[in-house]
Amino acid sequence: MTNAPQWTGEIAVIGLGYIGLPTSAALAMHGVRVKGMDVNPDTVAAVNAGLAPIVEPDLDVAVAGAVVRGMLSASTEVPQADVFMIAVPTPFKGDHEPNLAYVEAATTSIAPKLRGGEVVILESTSPPGTTVKISQWLAEARPDLKFPHEHPANPDVHVAHCPERVLPGRILIELVENDRVVGGLTPSCAERAAEVYRVFCKGEIVLTDAASAEMAKLVENSFRDVNIAFANELAQICEHLALDVWEIISLANHHPRVNVLKPGPGVGGHCIAVDPWFIVAAAPEQARLIRRARETNDSRPGAVVDKIRSMAAGTDKPIALLGLAFKADIDDLRESPAVQIVVKLAAAEPDRRLLVVEPHVDFLPRQLVDLPNVELTALGTALTEADVVALLVDHRRFREVPAHALAGRSVLDTRGVWRERV
């Protein structure tokens, strides 16, 4: 930390969610004064109180320390700053088209604060061409300033893209240790943005153009999605052939150049479940394998529901559904296949109680809150009352369930962690 370049300016982070808040904390821990902005007043209040409103290892300590030292504050208004980082959601619309409304709104909110000399960095994962759109939106709002898409040699404001590439559960570690790709609308834009990341990143910082940086992030997540789709299709094949997919994968992975991933109930999270569709939208005729992988993974929740219903056909007792998050030991429910499974099962079994256990949340998400047969319950209650138990997320708490607690019940283990117990 002591050898990192010193940054004398102030950075505004727009969006204090799963990426924006950890990034703010990482910058603050390395001596940068950060002003966070979020449209949610509860998030702002929590951060200013030194609290982390999301579950992520060590984030609460980092936020508390940064706030106490006066290096991190939050507001619902965009502050004046030398660098603006945009870390807002980039979901897709119902037809899988990219939805850039949040990015555009963030950009518009930044425009009045520009005086010249600032750097605007898009961290949100976005389809190719989004960074240049930011430059265009800023130019429309501030015709008094020069922007790099029109004035590449001497812009007043530099615009770049540096996509996040961290794993939930390891965000604070990977923010510092992972390599970063920084793409500018011009080489000077990339270099100005890279100066910011050199303050706290130990990994290599690779400079490129903005569109290549945008595409590289989509490729990273699409690569993962295609490989997960292979594992999920393999699970379906093994079930059809009455083979143990976990044993097959274990055997195959003894080959030195084979590393089959684990199957599951689907793919969730804001990145892997979303980003491949950005490539499909950009090149629909060419992205055939990527589309097919996405469709394979999107079909998994429905297949799990069919399996659960088959197992529960001979009883009218409740079904226990363990986990709602999109991966283990976090509270992030975005695009979670577990949530989709509960929604589909509630519709298919309207007269059956569904006992949902999620140790990382205190209330049901909006998709489930109005479903009368869905209850958020304690693990002990669910295991006691249900005849059918479906493990949807391999939280540590669930991995520790003893074999006797599952005795006499029909168990669907979508994560392969109870194989020796049932």
N, C-alpha and C positions, 0 to 999 in steps of 0.2 A: 504493500500500500504506500509506503514512504517513497518508493521510486517512481510512482505514477506521475504523469504530467499534471501540473497544477492548473485547475480551471478557475478563472477569476470571475466569470460571468454567472448568471442565474439561468436555470433551466425550468421551463414550464412543461409539465407532463399532463396532457389532455386525456383524461380517462384513468381512473384509479381502480381498475379491475385486476384480473389475474395476471396481467403483464405490466400495466402501468404502475401499480403500487409497488411490486417488488423492484422494478427498475428505478423508481423514485428512491426507495430505501437503499439500493446498491449505490446510486450516485451520492446520496447523502452520507453514506458510510465512508465514501472516499473524498469527503471534503467539499462537495458541491452543494450549493444552496438550491433547493428544489421547491418550487411552488406547484402543487398539484391542483388540478381542476376536475371536478366531476359534477354531473347534473343531478346526482342523487344526494340530497342534503344529509341523509343518514350516514352515507359513506364519508362525506366531508367532516361531519361531527365526530365520527369514530376516529378518523385519522388525526384530527386536531387534539383528540383526547389521548393520543398515543396508542390507539388500538388498531388491530388489523381485522377488518370485517370479513376476511376470507381465511380458510384453513390452508396453511402452507408452513412447513417446518421452519422455525426460527424467524418467520416474518414478523410475528408480534414483538419479539425482542428488538429486531432491527428498526421497526417503525417507532416503537417507544423511545429507543435511544436517539433516533434522528430528531424526533419532535422535542425531546428534552434539551438537546444541544442547540435547538433553534435552526436546524438545517433542513427541516421539512415542515411545510404547512399546507393547508388545503383550503379551497374555496369553491363556491359554485360559479364564480366569475373567472374569466380568463385573465391572468395577470400580465403585466409587462415582463418581458424576458429577453434574453439573448439567443436562446435556443428553444424551439417549441417541438416537443415530441408528441405525436398523435398515436395513442394506443387505445383505440375504440373498436367495438365489434364490427366485423365485416361478414354478416350472415348471407345466406342466399334467399331469394324469394321462392314462392311456391313452385315455380317452374324451374328451379335450380339456377336461375340467373343471379349473378352477383348483386348484392344490395349495398351500394356505397353511400347510402343516405347519412349514416353516422360520420363517415369520413368527410363528406361534403359539409355537414353541419359543423364539425370541428374546425375545418378549414375556414369556413365563413366567420366563425367566432374569433379566429386568430387574426384575420385581416386587419381590423381596426387598430390592433396593437403594434403593427409593424412600423418601424421608423427608417429602416434601411440598415443592412449589416447583419441581420438575423439569419439563422439556419432553421429550416423547417424540415423535420425528419418524420417520415411515416414509418411506424413500427408495425402497424396492423397488417396482417397477411392479406394480400390484395391481388387481383388479376393484373396481368401486364397492361400497362398504360395508365394505371391509377395515379402514379406519382406525377406524371405530366399533367393529368387532370387537376391535381392540387395546384400546380403552377398556373394553370389556366384559370381556375376558380379565383385564385388570389389576384391575378391580373385584372379580372373582371371587377373585383371589389376595390382594387387599389390601382387605378390607371396612372397614378402619380409615381409609381415605382416600376422598376424594370425587373422582369423575372426570367429565369434561365431558358424557358422554352422559346422565348422571342429574342432574348439578348444573352446568348451563351457566353460571349466574351467578357461581359461586364455587368452581371446582374446585381441588383441592389439586395436581393434576398436569395440565398442558396437553398435548393430543395433536393432532398435525397430520400432513399428508402433503405432501412436496415431492419429486415424482418426478424422478429424474435424466433428463437429455435431452442426452447427450453422444455423440460419435462416436468409436469406438475408433480410435486413431491420433492423436487430437486431444483426448484427455480432459482433460489438465491445462489446455489453452488454453480449452476450452469450459466447463469448470467455472467459470471466472472470468468469461468474456465473455458467455455465453448468458443470456438472460432466464430467470427461474425462476418457476414457479407454486407458490404456497404455499397449501394448503387446510387450514383448521382446523375442528375440530368446533364451535368457536365463533369469532367474530371475534377475541376475545382470544387464543385458541389460535394462530390464524394470525399475529397480530402478534408473539407471543412467539417463534414459530419463525422468522419473517422477520428478527428481530434477529440470529439466528445467521448467516443467509445474507448479510446486509449487511456482515458482517465481511470477506468475501472475494469477493463477487460484484459485478462492475461492470455487469452487465446489469440490466434492469428487473426488480423483484420484484413480481409481481402477486398480490394476495391474493384468495382465494375460499373457498368451503366445501370440505370434504374430498372429498365425492363428486364434485364438479365437477373437482377437481384429478386425481382418479383417472381419470375418464372422459377428460379432456383428453389425458392421456398415451397412453391406448389409441387415441384418435382420431389422434394424430400418427403412430403406427406403423402403424395400419390404412390411413391415407391413403397412406403409402409402399408398403404391401403391395399395395393395389389398383392403384397405378400400375405397380409392378413386374410384377404379373400381366398387365396390358395389354401390356407389352413382351414378356413371355414368350409370350403367346398370339400376338402379332404375329410372333415368331420362328417359331412353328410354322406360321403361315399362309404366311410368306415361303418357308419350306422346301418347303411343299406346292406353291407356285407357281414354284419355282426362281428366287427373287429373293434378293438380298443384303440381309438385314435391317439390317445396319449402314449400308449405303448409303441404304436407305429412311429410316431414323431420322435420318441426317445431313441428308437433303433436307428431311424434314418439319420438323426443328427450325430451319430457316431462317425459318419463320413466326414473327413476333414474339411470338405468344401460345401457342406450342407448345413443350413441352419433354418429349419422350418419353424415359423412362429407358432404361438399357441392359438387355437380357435377360441371362440367365445360366443356370447349372445348377440354380437353386433359390434359396431365401431361407434364410439362417441367422442365428445369433445369438440371444441370449436375448430380444430385444425384438420385432423385426418378425415373426419366425417363431412367436412365442408369443402376443403381446398381442391380436391380432385374435380369437383363440379366446375370450378373456375377454369380449369384446363379444358374440360369438355365444352364449356360455353365459348371459349376462345377458338377452338378447332373441333367442332362436333363431328366432322367426317373423318378426322384423323385419330381422334382419341377413343378408339373402339375398345381396346383392352382396359383402359382406365374407366370407361363407362361401365363395362361389364363387371369389373371388380366392385365398383360402387354399388351396382344393383345386387350383386351377391351379398355384400355386407349389409345392405339395407333390408334384405329379405330375412335375415337371421332372427330378428325379434318375432316375426310371424311364425317361423318354424318352432321357436321356443314356446310360444303360446300354444300351438297345436300339441306339442309334447306334454305340457303341463295339463292341458284339458284331458288328454288321453289318460294320464296317470290319475287324475281326480274323478274320472267318470263313475267310479263305483262308490263314491262317498259324497255327502252333502256338507261335510265339515269345511272349515276355512282352509285357505291355502296361504302358506307363509312364503313371502317373497323377500329375500335378503339382499338389500342393497339398491340404491338409486343412482349413485354417482357413476360417472362414465369410466372411472378406474379406481383402483384400490386406494384407501386411506386419504381421500380428499373429499371436499364438499361440493365439487363442481358437477352440476347436473346438466350442463349444456349438451344438447344432442345425445343424451344418454340413451343407449338401447334399453337399459333397465326401466327407465320411465316409459318408453314406448311399449314395453311388454306389459306393464301394469295397466296402461290405458287400453290396450287391445284386449287384455284379459278381463278387465272390468266390463267392457262392452259385451264380450262374449258370454260372461257369467254374471249377469246383473243381480241374480239372487244369492250369490255366494259372497261371503265376507273374504276380503283380501287383506291379510295382515302384513303390512310393509314395515321392514326394519331398516333404518338408515341412521347409524350412530353419529353421523356428522352434520345432520340438520335437525332443527327443532320443529319444523312444520312442513307440511306437504307442499310441493311446488304447484304453480298455478294450473298445470295440466291435470292434476289429481285432486285438487282441493274441493272441487264440487262433485266428485264422484261418490255417491252415497255408500257404496259398498267397499270403499278403500279406507283403511285405518292405519295411521302411523303408530306402531306399537313397539314395546320393548322386546328384545330378543327372547327372553325367557317366556314371555306370554305367547309369542308366535310359535315357539317350538312346543309348548305345552298343548295349545289348542288345535294345531293343524295336523292333518294326516299326510299332506303333501308339502314338502319343503323344497323350494327352488333357490339355489345359490346363484345370484346374478352378478354380484361384485365380490371379489375376494379380499374384502377388508381384513385387516389383521384380527379384529375381534371375531370374525366368522371363521377364519382359519383355525382359531383356537377352540372351536366348539368340539367337545369330546364325543367320542363314538356313541356313548350310552345315551346322549341327548337326541341322537338321530334314530335310535333303535325303534323298530316297529313302524317306521314312517317310509313313505315313498319319497325318494330323494332324487332331484335333478341337479347335478353339479355341472354348471356350464363353464366352470373355470378349472376343473380338474384338480382341485385341492383336497377333496375328501375321498379320493379313490381308495385309500387304504382303510377307510372307516365305514363304508357302506357296501 
